[in-house]
Amino acid sequence: MVNNYTIRTTYYDRKMDEKLLTQINERFPWIISYVKSHNCLDFQTGNDPKTNRSWFSIYRGTGRILTFRSHSGKVNELCDVAEAYKELMQPDFFRNPTPDQFDTYLTKIASTEKFKRYYEDTKGVRNEGFYQTLIGRRYTFEVKDTDDFILFDKELVIGFKTKDIKDEWNKEIVDQQTLKIEQLRKTYNGTLPEEIKPEYGEFDFLGLNTNGDILIMELKQNDPAKTALSPIQTSYYYLQFQKLAREDDKLYQRIKAMIEQKIDYGLIDSSYKNKIPLKLSGRIIPCVIVGEDNRLSETICERYRFIRDLFLPEMKAYTYIREEGTLVTSEKLEAE
C-alpha cells in the first residue's frame, strides 16, 4: 500500500498494507488462529505512510517475538524478531515457521530467565506485559456483545513529517504540561519524584466506543509511583489527540478503515462490525488501567487523585476481573 495522500504536518494512519495480510494468509494460514488460541500471545499491527512500511507483529507480553513486514508494497521474505530471541531457533524458523516449531519457540521463551520480565516471572508474579496481553485480547477478538467499546490500536504514536514540525506542533502542549507540573510542585504537600517529564512516547491503548468517543488508556503495573503520575502522561496523549482530531478531517475514516480491516482478518471480533459509530463524537475519554489495584497504598491513591484533579479531572481509573480481563472501575483510585 503506497501512501496516497500528502503529509503536511502530522499523520495517523495505521491501516496495514493489504498485500502484507494477503501474503501472511497464503503462507501461514494457521498463524492468526494460533495466536488467538494461546492466551500468552497477542497481535500488534501498524503502518507508517511516511516510509510506506507496514508490520504485523506477534507479542508475548511486551516481548516482540515475530514480525512480518512490507515496504512500498513488497513483503519481506524473512520474518523480523527482537535480537534477543534469534538465538532460540534456527534461522529457517524465521523464514518459514510452522505450528510445531512455534510450540517449541514458546516453550523456550517461557523457560528463559531474561524473558520472564516481559510476561510472568518464575514466582508467578504477573508483569505489565501479562495485563497488556490479557486486556488487549479481551477487547479485540474476545470482545463481547455487551461491551461498549473495542481497542483498535496499541503502542502507537502520532506521526510527524519532520522533527522540527513535531517540536513546533508539540510546543504548546509541552508548555502547558510544564506549567501544570510547576503548579503541582507548589501545591502538593506530599513527596514527588525529582524529575517529572512533560512529554512521553507511545500510547498503550486506543479505543472507540459505540458513541464515537475515543478512549486513551494507559496501563500501569509494578510501579505504584508511576500509577500516581499517570494523569500527567495521559494528559500529554489527551492533548495530542485532541489537537489531531481538530486538525485532521479524515481521522474518522482512517480509524474506521483500521477497524474494518482488523474485523475482516479476525483481529477484532465480527460482532463489533455493526456497532462502529457513524462519526466521532469529539469527546476523548482518558483512562488508567491498574492490573492489581489492591497493591496500591492510600498515599499513592491520594497522590493520584490530587494529580488527576489538576491535570485531567475527567480521567477514569480501571482494574480488571482476574483471569477474564474485563475492566471494572478501580474503587481504590476513584474513591475520595
LUMMI-313608 format. One line per 8 residues: number of its first residue (from 0); for each residue x, y, z of N, C-alpha, C, O. Coordinates in steps of 0.1 Angstrom, whole numbers, plus 5000, padded with zeros to 4 digits. Layout:
N
NUM) X Y Z X Y Z X Y Z X Y Z; ...;
% end
This chain:
336
0) 5009 4988 5000 5000 5000 5000 5009 5012 5000 5016 5015 5010; 5008 5020 4989 5016 5032 4988 5008 5044 4993 4997 5045 4990; 5015 5052 5000 5008 5064 5006 5001 5072 4995 5008 5076 4985; 4988 5074 4996 4981 5081 4986 4976 5095 4990 4967 5100 4985; 4983 5101 5000 4979 5115 5004 4992 5122 5008 5002 5115 5012; 4992 5135 5008 5003 5143 5011 5004 5145 5026 4994 5150 5032; 5015 5142 5032 5016 5145 5047 5021 5160 5048 5032 5163 5044; 5012 5168 5054 5016 5182 5056 5023 5184 5069 5034 5190 5069;
8) 5018 5179 5079 5024 5181 5093 5024 5168 5100 5034 5161 5102; 5012 5164 5105 5010 5152 5113 5003 5141 5105 4997 5144 5094; 5003 5129 5110 4995 5118 5103 4993 5107 5114 5001 5104 5122; 4981 5101 5112 4977 5089 5120 4970 5080 5110 4958 5083 5108; 4976 5070 5105 4970 5061 5096 4977 5048 5097 4988 5046 5092; 4971 5039 5105 4978 5026 5108 4972 5014 5101 4974 5002 5105; 4964 5016 5091 4958 5005 5083 4969 4998 5076 4977 5005 5069; 4970 4985 5077 4981 4978 5071 4980 4976 5056 4969 4977 5050;
16) 4991 4974 5049 4992 4971 5035 4984 4958 5033 4987 4947 5039; 4974 4958 5024 4967 4945 5021 4975 4934 5016 4973 4922 5018; 4986 4938 5008 4995 4928 5003 5002 4920 5014 5004 4908 5013; 5005 4927 5025 5011 4920 5036 5002 4910 5042 5006 4899 5045; 4990 4914 5045 4980 4905 5051 4976 4893 5041 4975 4882 5046; 4975 4896 5029 4972 4885 5019 4983 4875 5019 4981 4863 5019; 4996 4880 5019 5007 4870 5019 5008 4862 5032 5011 4850 5032; 5005 4869 5043 5005 4861 5056 4995 4850 5056 4997 4839 5060;
24) 4983 4854 5051 4972 4844 5050 4975 4832 5040 4972 4821 5043; 4983 4835 5029 4986 4825 5020 4998 4816 5025 4997 4804 5023; 5008 4822 5031 5019 4814 5035 5017 4808 5049 5022 4797 5051; 5010 4815 5057 5008 4810 5071 4994 4811 5075 4990 4818 5084; 4985 4803 5069 4971 4804 5071 4967 4800 5086 4956 4803 5090; 4976 4794 5093 4973 4789 5106 4976 4800 5117 4972 4798 5129; 4984 4810 5113 4990 4818 5124 4981 4827 5132 4983 4829 5144; 4970 4832 5126 4961 4841 5133 4953 4832 5143 4952 4837 5155;
32) 4948 4821 5139 4941 4812 5149 4950 4807 5159 4946 4804 5171; 4963 4805 5156 4973 4800 5166 4975 4810 5177 4974 4807 5189; 4976 4823 5173 4978 4833 5183 4965 4834 5192 4966 4836 5204; 4954 4834 5186 4941 4835 5193 4939 4823 5203 4932 4825 5213; 4945 4812 5200 4943 4800 5209 4953 4799 5220 4953 4790 5228; 4963 4809 5220 4973 4809 5231 4972 4822 5239 4974 4832 5234; 4968 4820 5251 4964 4832 5260 4976 4841 5262 4974 4853 5266; 4988 4836 5260 5000 4844 5263 5004 4853 5251 5013 4861 5252;
40) 4997 4852 5240 5000 4859 5228 4990 4869 5224 4978 4868 5227; 4995 4879 5216 4986 4889 5211 4992 4895 5199 5004 4893 5196; 4984 4903 5191 4988 4909 5179 4992 4924 5182 4986 4930 5191; 5001 4929 5174 5003 4944 5173 5006 4947 5159 5016 4942 5153; 4998 4956 5153 5000 4959 5139 5001 4974 5137 4998 4982 5145; 5006 4977 5125 5007 4991 5122 5011 4994 5108 5014 4986 5100; 5012 5007 5105 5016 5012 5092 5022 5026 5094 5017 5034 5102; 5032 5030 5086 5038 5043 5086 5037 5048 5072 5045 5045 5064;
48) 5027 5057 5069 5026 5062 5055 5038 5070 5050 5040 5072 5038; 5046 5076 5060 5057 5084 5056 5068 5076 5049 5074 5080 5040; 5070 5063 5055 5080 5054 5049 5074 5043 5041 5082 5035 5036; 5061 5043 5040 5054 5032 5032 5057 5018 5038 5060 5009 5030; 5058 5017 5051 5060 5004 5057 5048 5000 5066 5042 5008 5072; 5046 4987 5065 5035 4981 5074 5041 4969 5081 5051 4963 5077; 5035 4966 5093 5040 4955 5100 5029 4947 5108 5019 4953 5111; 5031 4935 5110 5022 4926 5117 5030 4918 5127 5037 4909 5123;
56) 5029 4921 5140 5037 4915 5150 5029 4906 5159 5017 4908 5161; 5036 4896 5164 5031 4888 5175 5039 4890 5187 5052 4890 5187; 5032 4893 5198 5039 4896 5211 5035 4886 5221 5024 4880 5222; 5045 4883 5230 5042 4876 5242 5045 4886 5254 5056 4889 5257; 5034 4891 5259 5035 4902 5269 5041 4914 5261 5035 4918 5251; 5051 4920 5267 5058 4931 5260 5070 4927 5251 5077 4936 5247; 5071 4914 5249 5082 4909 5241 5078 4907 5227 5068 4899 5225; 5084 4913 5217 5081 4911 5203 5088 4898 5198 5100 4898 5196;
64) 5080 4888 5195 5086 4875 5192 5086 4872 5177 5093 4862 5173; 5078 4879 5169 5078 4877 5155 5071 4888 5148 5061 4893 5152; 5077 4893 5137 5071 4904 5129 5072 4901 5114 5082 4897 5109; 5061 4903 5107 5061 4903 5093 5060 4917 5088 5053 4925 5093; 5068 4921 5078 5069 4935 5073 5068 4936 5058 5070 4926 5051; 5063 4948 5054 5063 4951 5040 5068 4965 5038 5067 4974 5047; 5073 4968 5026 5078 4982 5023 5074 4985 5009 5078 4978 5000; 5067 4996 5007 5062 5000 4994 5055 4989 4986 5057 4988 4974;
72) 5048 4981 4993 5040 4970 4987 5048 4957 4985 5042 4947 4980; 5060 4957 4988 5069 4945 4987 5070 4939 5001 5075 4945 5011; 5066 4926 5002 5066 4919 5015 5080 4912 5017 5085 4905 5008; 5085 4914 5029 5098 4908 5033 5097 4893 5034 5087 4888 5040; 5106 4886 5028 5106 4871 5029 5109 4867 5043 5103 4857 5048; 5118 4874 5050 5123 4870 5063 5115 4877 5074 5113 4889 5073; 5110 4869 5083 5104 4875 5095 5114 4882 5104 5125 4877 5105; 5110 4893 5109 5118 4900 5118 5115 4896 5133 5104 4891 5136;
80) 5125 4898 5142 5123 4895 5156 5132 4903 5164 5143 4907 5159; 5129 4906 5176 5138 4913 5185 5151 4904 5187 5150 4892 5188; 5162 4911 5187 5175 4904 5186 5177 4893 5196 5182 4882 5193; 5172 4895 5208 5175 4885 5219 5168 4872 5216 5172 4862 5222; 5158 4872 5208 5150 4859 5205 5157 4851 5194 5154 4839 5193; 5165 4857 5186 5171 4850 5174 5179 4837 5178 5179 4827 5171; 5185 4838 5190 5193 4826 5194 5185 4814 5198 5191 4803 5200; 5172 4815 5200 5164 4804 5204 5161 4794 5193 5159 4782 5196;
88) 5161 4798 5181 5157 4790 5170 5167 4791 5158 5175 4800 5157; 5167 4781 5149 5175 4781 5137 5169 4792 5128 5158 4795 5128; 5178 4797 5119 5174 4808 5110 5162 4804 5101 5154 4813 5098; 5161 4792 5098 5149 4788 5089 5136 4791 5095 5126 4793 5088; 5135 4790 5109 5123 4792 5116 5118 4806 5112 5106 4808 5111; 5127 4816 5112 5122 4830 5110 5119 4833 5095 5115 4844 5092; 5121 4823 5087 5117 4824 5073 5104 4817 5070 5096 4822 5062; 5103 4806 5076 5091 4797 5073 5086 4790 5086 5088 4777 5086;
96) 5081 4797 5096 5077 4790 5108 5066 4780 5106 5057 4783 5098; 5065 4770 5114 5054 4760 5114 5048 4760 5128 5054 4765 5137; 5036 4755 5129 5029 4755 5143 5038 4747 5153 5039 4751 5164; 5043 4735 5149 5051 4727 5158 5064 4735 5162 5067 4734 5174; 5070 4741 5153 5082 4749 5156 5078 4761 5166 5086 4764 5175; 5066 4767 5163 5062 4778 5172 5060 4773 5186 5062 4780 5196; 5054 4760 5188 5053 4754 5201 5066 4754 5208 5067 4757 5220; 5076 4749 5201 5090 4748 5207 5095 4762 5210 5101 4764 5221;
104) 5093 4771 5202 5098 4785 5204 5091 4791 5217 5099 4797 5225; 5078 4789 5218 5072 4794 5230 5077 4787 5243 5078 4794 5253; 5079 4774 5242 5085 4767 5254 5098 4773 5258 5101 4774 5270; 5107 4775 5248 5120 4781 5251 5119 4795 5257 5126 4798 5266; 5110 4803 5251 5108 4816 5257 5104 4816 5271 5109 4823 5280; 5094 4807 5274 5088 4807 5288 5099 4802 5298 5098 4805 5310; 5108 4794 5294 5118 4788 5303 5131 4796 5303 5140 4792 5311; 5132 4807 5296 5144 4815 5296 5142 4827 5305 5133 4835 5304;
112) 5151 4828 5315 5150 4837 5326 5149 4852 5321 5141 4859 5327; 5157 4856 5312 5157 4870 5308 5144 4875 5301 5142 4887 5300; 5136 4865 5297 5123 4869 5290 5112 4870 5300 5101 4874 5297; 5114 4866 5313 5103 4865 5322 5097 4879 5326 5086 4880 5329; 5106 4889 5325 5101 4902 5329 5091 4908 5319 5084 4918 5321; 5090 4902 5307 5081 4906 5297 5067 4901 5299 5057 4905 5292; 5065 4891 5308 5052 4885 5309 5049 4881 5324 5041 4887 5331; 5056 4870 5328 5053 4865 5342 5066 4858 5347 5072 4851 5340;
120) 5070 4862 5359 5083 4857 5364 5081 4843 5370 5070 4837 5371; 5093 4837 5375 5093 4824 5380 5084 4821 5392 5078 4810 5393; 5082 4832 5400 5073 4830 5412 5058 4833 5408 5050 4833 5418; 5055 4835 5396 5042 4837 5392 5037 4851 5393 5025 4854 5392; 5047 4861 5395 5043 4875 5396 5040 4880 5382 5049 4878 5373; 5029 4885 5380 5025 4890 5367 5030 4904 5364 5027 4913 5371; 5037 4906 5353 5043 4918 5350 5033 4926 5340 5023 4921 5336; 5037 4938 5337 5028 4947 5329 5024 4940 5316 5013 4941 5311;
128) 5034 4932 5310 5031 4925 5297 5020 4915 5298 5012 4913 5289; 5018 4909 5310 5007 4900 5312 4994 4907 5311 4985 4902 5304; 4993 4918 5317 4980 4925 5317 4977 4932 5303 4966 4933 5298; 4988 4936 5297 4987 4942 5283 4981 4932 5274 4972 4935 5266; 4986 4919 5275 4981 4908 5266 4967 4905 5270 4958 4903 5261; 4964 4903 5283 4951 4899 5288 4940 4909 5283 4930 4905 5278; 4943 4922 5285 4933 4932 5282 4932 4935 5267 4922 4937 5261; 4944 4934 5260 4944 4936 5246 4936 4925 5238 4929 4928 5229;
136) 4937 4913 5243 4929 4902 5237 4914 4904 5240 4905 4902 5232; 4911 4907 5253 4898 4908 5257 4889 4918 5249 4877 4916 5247; 4895 4929 5245 4888 4940 5239 4891 4941 5224 4889 4951 5218; 4895 4930 5218 4897 4929 5203 4889 4917 5198 4878 4917 5195; 4896 4905 5197 4890 4893 5192 4882 4886 5202 4875 4876 5199; 4882 4889 5215 4874 4883 5225 4863 4893 5230 4857 4890 5241; 4861 4903 5223 4851 4913 5227 4837 4907 5227 4834 4898 5219; 4829 4911 5237 4815 4905 5239 4804 4914 5234 4806 4926 5232;
144) 4793 4909 5231 4781 4916 5226 4778 4928 5236 4773 4938 5232; 4780 4925 5248 4776 4935 5259 4786 4946 5260 4783 4956 5267; 4798 4945 5254 4808 4955 5256 4805 4968 5248 4799 4967 5237; 4808 4979 5253 4805 4992 5247 4816 4997 5238 4814 5006 5230; 4828 4991 5240 4840 4996 5232 4849 4985 5228 4848 4974 5233; 4858 4988 5218 4869 4979 5214 4882 4987 5215 4882 4999 5215; 4893 4980 5215 4906 4986 5214 4910 4983 5199 4910 4972 5194; 4914 4994 5193 4917 4993 5178 4932 4996 5176 4937 4994 5164;
152) 4940 5000 5186 4954 5003 5183 4961 5002 5197 4956 5005 5207; 4974 4998 5195 4983 4996 5207 4997 5002 5204 5002 5001 5193; 5003 5007 5215 5017 5011 5214 5019 5020 5202 5027 5017 5193; 5012 5031 5202 5011 5040 5190 5017 5054 5193 5017 5058 5204; 5021 5060 5182 5025 5074 5183 5019 5082 5171 5016 5076 5161; 5017 5095 5173 5013 5103 5162 5025 5106 5153 5036 5108 5159; 5024 5105 5140 5035 5107 5131 5036 5121 5127 5027 5129 5127; 5049 5125 5124 5051 5139 5120 5060 5139 5108 5069 5130 5106;
160) 5058 5149 5099 5066 5149 5087 5081 5151 5089 5089 5145 5083; 5084 5160 5099 5098 5162 5103 5099 5164 5118 5089 5166 5125; 5111 5163 5123 5113 5165 5138 5110 5180 5141 5105 5182 5152; 5114 5189 5133 5111 5203 5135 5096 5206 5136 5092 5213 5145; 5089 5199 5127 5074 5201 5128 5069 5195 5141 5060 5200 5147; 5074 5183 5144 5070 5177 5157 5072 5186 5169 5063 5188 5177; 5084 5192 5170 5087 5200 5181 5078 5213 5181 5073 5217 5192; 5076 5218 5170 5067 5230 5169 5053 5227 5172 5046 5234 5180;
168) 5048 5215 5167 5034 5211 5169 5032 5208 5184 5021 5211 5189; 5041 5202 5190 5040 5198 5204 5043 5209 5214 5040 5208 5226; 5049 5220 5210 5054 5230 5219 5043 5235 5229 5045 5236 5241; 5032 5239 5223 5021 5244 5232 5017 5234 5242 5014 5237 5254; 5016 5221 5238 5012 5210 5247 5023 5209 5258 5019 5207 5270; 5035 5208 5254 5046 5206 5264 5047 5218 5274 5049 5216 5286; 5045 5230 5269 5045 5242 5277 5033 5241 5287 5035 5245 5299; 5022 5237 5283 5010 5236 5292 5013 5225 5303 5010 5227 5314;
176) 5019 5214 5299 5022 5204 5308 5032 5209 5318 5031 5206 5330; 5042 5216 5313 5053 5221 5322 5048 5230 5333 5052 5230 5344; 5039 5239 5329 5033 5249 5338 5025 5241 5349 5025 5245 5361; 5018 5231 5345 5010 5223 5355 5019 5215 5364 5016 5214 5376; 5030 5211 5359 5040 5204 5368 5045 5213 5378 5047 5210 5390; 5048 5225 5374 5053 5236 5383 5042 5239 5394 5045 5240 5406; 5030 5239 5389 5018 5242 5399 5017 5230 5408 5014 5232 5420; 5019 5218 5403 5018 5206 5412 5028 5207 5423 5025 5204 5435;
184) 5041 5211 5419 5051 5211 5430 5048 5222 5440 5053 5220 5452; 5041 5232 5436 5038 5243 5446 5027 5240 5455 5026 5244 5466; 5018 5231 5450 5005 5229 5458 5004 5215 5465 4996 5214 5474; 5012 5206 5460 5011 5192 5466 5020 5191 5478 5032 5195 5477; 5015 5187 5490 5023 5187 5502 5031 5174 5504 5040 5174 5512; 5028 5164 5496 5035 5151 5498 5048 5150 5490 5052 5160 5485; 5053 5138 5489 5066 5136 5482 5063 5134 5467 5054 5127 5463; 5071 5140 5459 5071 5138 5444 5085 5135 5439 5095 5138 5445;
192) 5086 5128 5428 5099 5125 5422 5106 5138 5418 5100 5148 5415; 5120 5137 5418 5128 5148 5414 5125 5152 5400 5125 5164 5396; 5123 5142 5391 5121 5145 5377 5107 5140 5373 5104 5129 5375; 5099 5149 5367 5086 5146 5362 5086 5151 5347 5087 5163 5345; 5085 5142 5338 5085 5146 5324 5072 5153 5319 5061 5148 5324; 5073 5163 5310 5061 5168 5305 5056 5161 5292 5044 5163 5288; 5065 5154 5285 5061 5147 5273 5065 5132 5273 5075 5129 5280; 5058 5124 5265 5060 5110 5266 5060 5104 5252 5058 5111 5242;
200) 5062 5090 5251 5063 5083 5239 5050 5077 5234 5041 5084 5230; 5049 5064 5235 5038 5057 5229 5026 5056 5238 5027 5055 5250; 5014 5057 5232 5002 5054 5239 5001 5039 5241 5005 5032 5232; 4996 5034 5252 4994 5020 5254 4982 5014 5246 4984 5005 5238; 4971 5020 5247 4959 5015 5240 4951 5027 5235 4950 5038 5241; 4944 5025 5224 4935 5035 5218 4922 5027 5216 4922 5017 5209; 4911 5032 5221 4898 5025 5219 4887 5034 5213 4889 5046 5212; 4876 5028 5209 4865 5036 5204 4852 5029 5209 4851 5017 5208;
208) 4843 5038 5214 4831 5032 5219 4819 5035 5209 4821 5042 5199; 4808 5029 5212 4797 5030 5202 4791 5044 5201 4784 5046 5192; 4794 5053 5210 4790 5066 5209 4799 5075 5201 4796 5086 5197; 4811 5069 5197 4820 5077 5189 4831 5084 5197 4838 5092 5192; 4832 5080 5210 4842 5086 5219 4855 5078 5217 4855 5066 5216; 4866 5086 5216 4879 5079 5216 4883 5077 5231 4882 5086 5239; 4889 5065 5234 4894 5062 5247 4909 5061 5246 4914 5053 5239; 4916 5069 5255 4930 5068 5256 4933 5060 5269 4929 5065 5280;
216) 4939 5049 5268 4941 5040 5280 4956 5038 5283 4963 5033 5274; 4960 5041 5295 4974 5039 5299 4974 5028 5309 4967 5029 5319; 4982 5018 5307 4983 5006 5316 4995 5008 5326 5006 5011 5321; 4993 5006 5338 5003 5006 5348 5003 4994 5357 4993 4989 5361; 5015 4989 5360 5016 4977 5369 5031 4977 5374 5040 4981 5367; 5033 4972 5386 5046 4970 5392 5053 4983 5397 5063 4982 5404; 5047 4994 5394 5054 5007 5399 5043 5017 5404 5038 5025 5396; 5039 5016 5416 5029 5025 5421 5032 5040 5419 5022 5048 5417;
224) 5044 5044 5420 5048 5058 5418 5044 5063 5404 5039 5074 5403; 5045 5054 5394 5042 5058 5381 5026 5058 5379 5021 5066 5371; 5020 5049 5387 5005 5050 5387 5000 5063 5392 4991 5069 5386; 5006 5068 5402 5002 5081 5408 5004 5093 5398 4997 5102 5398; 5015 5091 5390 5018 5102 5380 5011 5100 5366 5012 5108 5357; 5003 5089 5365 4997 5086 5352 4988 5097 5346 4987 5098 5334; 4982 5105 5354 4974 5116 5348 4982 5126 5340 4977 5132 5331; 4995 5127 5344 5004 5136 5336 5007 5130 5323 5006 5137 5313;
232) 5011 5118 5322 5013 5111 5310 5001 5110 5301 5002 5113 5289; 4990 5107 5307 4978 5105 5299 4973 5119 5294 4967 5120 5283; 4975 5130 5302 4972 5143 5298 4980 5147 5285 4974 5154 5276; 4992 5143 5284 5000 5146 5272 4994 5139 5260 4992 5146 5250; 4990 5127 5261 4984 5120 5250 4970 5126 5247 4966 5127 5235; 4963 5129 5257 4949 5135 5256 4950 5148 5248 4942 5151 5238; 4960 5157 5251 4961 5170 5244 4966 5168 5230 4962 5175 5221; 4975 5158 5228 4979 5155 5214 4967 5150 5206 4965 5155 5195;
240) 4960 5141 5211 4949 5135 5202 4938 5145 5200 4931 5145 5190; 4936 5153 5210 4926 5164 5209 4929 5174 5198 4921 5178 5190; 4942 5177 5197 4947 5186 5187 4946 5179 5173 4942 5185 5163; 4950 5167 5173 4950 5159 5160 4935 5158 5155 4933 5160 5143; 4926 5156 5164 4912 5154 5160 4906 5168 5154 4898 5167 5145; 4911 5179 5159 4907 5192 5154 4912 5194 5140 4906 5200 5132; 4924 5190 5138 4931 5193 5125 4930 5183 5114 4931 5187 5102; 4927 5171 5117 4926 5160 5107 4912 5156 5104 4905 5149 5112;
248) 4906 5162 5093 4892 5159 5090 4890 5145 5084 4878 5142 5081; 4900 5137 5082 4899 5124 5077 4902 5113 5089 4903 5101 5086; 4903 5118 5101 4906 5109 5112 4896 5098 5114 4899 5086 5115; 4883 5101 5113 4873 5091 5115 4874 5080 5104 4873 5068 5107; 4875 5085 5091 4876 5075 5080 4888 5066 5082 4887 5054 5079; 4899 5071 5087 4911 5062 5089 4909 5052 5100 4913 5041 5099; 4904 5057 5111 4901 5048 5122 4891 5037 5118 4893 5025 5121; 4880 5041 5111 4870 5032 5107 4877 5021 5097 4874 5009 5098;
256) 4885 5026 5088 4892 5016 5079 4901 5007 5086 4902 4995 5083; 4908 5011 5097 4916 5003 5105 4908 4992 5112 4911 4980 5112; 4897 4996 5118 4888 4987 5125 4882 4976 5115 4882 4964 5118; 4877 4981 5104 4871 4972 5094 4881 4962 5089 4878 4950 5087; 4894 4966 5087 4904 4957 5082 4907 4946 5093 4908 4934 5090; 4908 4950 5105 4910 4941 5116 4899 4931 5118 4901 4919 5121; 4886 4936 5116 4875 4927 5117 4876 4917 5105 4873 4905 5107; 4879 4921 5093 4880 4913 5082 4890 4901 5083 4888 4890 5078;
264) 4900 4904 5091 4911 4894 5092 4910 4887 5106 4919 4879 5110; 4900 4889 5114 4898 4882 5126 4905 4888 5138 4906 4881 5148; 4911 4900 5137 4919 4906 5148 4910 4913 5157 4913 4916 5169; 4898 4917 5153 4887 4922 5161 4875 4914 5158 4872 4911 5146; 4867 4910 5168 4856 4901 5166 4845 4908 5157 4843 4920 5158; 4839 4900 5148 4830 4905 5138 4817 4911 5145 4809 4918 5138; 4815 4907 5157 4803 4912 5164 4803 4928 5165 4792 4934 5167; 4814 4934 5164 4815 4948 5165 4812 4955 5152 4811 4968 5152;
272) 4812 4948 5141 4810 4954 5128 4798 4964 5127 4799 4974 5121; 4787 4959 5132 4775 4967 5132 4774 4978 5143 4764 4985 5144; 4785 4979 5151 4785 4988 5162 4794 5000 5160 4795 5009 5168; 4801 5000 5148 4810 5011 5145 4802 5024 5144 4793 5024 5136; 4805 5034 5152 4797 5046 5151 4799 5053 5137 4808 5051 5130; 4789 5061 5134 4788 5068 5121 4798 5080 5120 4801 5085 5109; 4802 5085 5132 4812 5096 5132 4818 5096 5146 4814 5089 5155; 4829 5104 5148 4835 5106 5161 4827 5117 5168 4822 5127 5162;
280) 4825 5115 5181 4817 5125 5189 4824 5137 5192 4818 5148 5195; 4838 5137 5191 4846 5148 5195 4851 5147 5210 4859 5155 5214; 4845 5137 5217 4849 5135 5231 4860 5125 5232 4861 5115 5225; 4870 5128 5240 4881 5119 5243 4880 5115 5258 4880 5124 5267; 4880 5102 5261 4879 5097 5275 4893 5092 5279 4897 5082 5274; 4900 5099 5288 4913 5094 5293 4911 5084 5305 4903 5086 5313; 4919 5074 5304 4918 5063 5314 4932 5058 5319 4941 5058 5311; 4932 5053 5331 4944 5045 5335 4938 5031 5339 4927 5030 5345;
288) 4946 5021 5336 4943 5007 5340 4954 5002 5349 4965 5003 5346; 4950 4997 5361 4959 4992 5370 4956 4977 5371 4945 4973 5375; 4966 4968 5368 4964 4954 5368 4959 4949 5381 4949 4941 5382; 4965 4953 5392 4961 4948 5406 4961 4960 5415 4971 4964 5421; 4950 4967 5416 4949 4979 5424 4950 4977 5439 4952 4986 5447; 4949 4964 5444 4949 4961 5458 4963 4963 5464 4965 4964 5476; 4973 4964 5455 4987 4967 5460 4989 4982 5462 5000 4985 5468; 4980 4990 5458 4983 5005 5459 4980 5010 5474 4969 5007 5479;
296) 4989 5017 5479 4987 5023 5492 4978 5035 5492 4976 5040 5481; 4973 5039 5503 4964 5051 5503 4972 5063 5500 4966 5072 5494; 4985 5064 5503 4993 5075 5499 4993 5077 5484 4992 5088 5478; 4996 5065 5477 4996 5065 5462 4983 5069 5456 4982 5077 5447; 4972 5064 5462 4959 5067 5457 4955 5082 5459 4949 5088 5450; 4959 5087 5471 4956 5101 5473 4964 5110 5464 4959 5120 5459; 4977 5106 5461 4986 5114 5452 4980 5113 5438 4980 5123 5431; 4975 5102 5434 4969 5100 5421 4957 5110 5419 4956 5117 5409;
304) 4948 5110 5429 4936 5118 5428 4940 5133 5428 4933 5141 5421; 4950 5137 5435 4954 5151 5435 4959 5155 5421 4955 5165 5416; 4968 5147 5416 4973 5149 5402 4962 5149 5392 4962 5157 5383; 4954 5139 5393 4942 5138 5383 4934 5150 5383 4931 5156 5373; 4931 5155 5395 4922 5167 5396 4929 5180 5390 4922 5189 5385; 4942 5180 5390 4949 5191 5385 4950 5190 5369 4949 5200 5362; 4954 5178 5365 4957 5176 5350 4945 5172 5342 4942 5177 5331; 4937 5162 5347 4926 5156 5339 4915 5152 5349 4914 5140 5352;
312) 4907 5161 5353 4896 5158 5363 4886 5147 5358 4880 5140 5365; 4885 5146 5344 4876 5136 5339 4882 5122 5337 4875 5113 5332; 4894 5121 5341 4901 5108 5339 4895 5097 5347 4891 5099 5359; 4893 5085 5341 4887 5073 5348 4898 5063 5351 4908 5062 5344; 4896 5056 5362 4905 5045 5366 4898 5032 5366 4887 5030 5371; 4906 5022 5361 4900 5008 5360 4910 4998 5365 4922 5000 5365; 4905 4987 5370 4912 4975 5372 4905 4964 5364 4897 4967 5356; 4909 4951 5367 4903 4941 5359 4897 4929 5367 4901 4928 5379;
320) 4888 4922 5361 4884 4909 5367 4894 4898 5364 4897 4896 5353; 4899 4892 5375 4910 4883 5373 4907 4872 5363 4896 4867 5363; 4917 4868 5355 4916 4858 5345 4908 4862 5333 4912 4858 5322; 4898 4869 5335 4889 4872 5323 4894 4885 5316 4893 4885 5303; 4899 4894 5323 4904 4907 5317 4894 4917 5315 4897 4928 5309; 4882 4915 5320 4871 4926 5318 4874 4937 5328 4878 4935 5339; 4873 4949 5322 4877 4961 5330 4865 4965 5339 4853 4965 5335; 4868 4969 5351 4858 4974 5361 4864 4986 5368 4877 4988 5368;
328) 4856 4995 5373 4861 5007 5380 4870 5004 5391 4867 4995 5399; 4881 5011 5392 4890 5009 5404 4885 5017 5416 4886 5029 5416; 4879 5010 5425 4873 5017 5437 4884 5024 5445 4881 5034 5451; 4896 5018 5445 4907 5024 5453 4911 5037 5448 4914 5047 5455; 4912 5038 5434 4917 5051 5428 4906 5061 5427 4908 5073 5427; 4894 5056 5425 4882 5066 5423 4877 5071 5436 4871 5082 5436; 4878 5063 5447 4873 5067 5460 4879 5080 5465 4891 5082 5463; 4871 5089 5471 4876 5101 5477 4878 5100 5491 4883 5109 5498;
% end
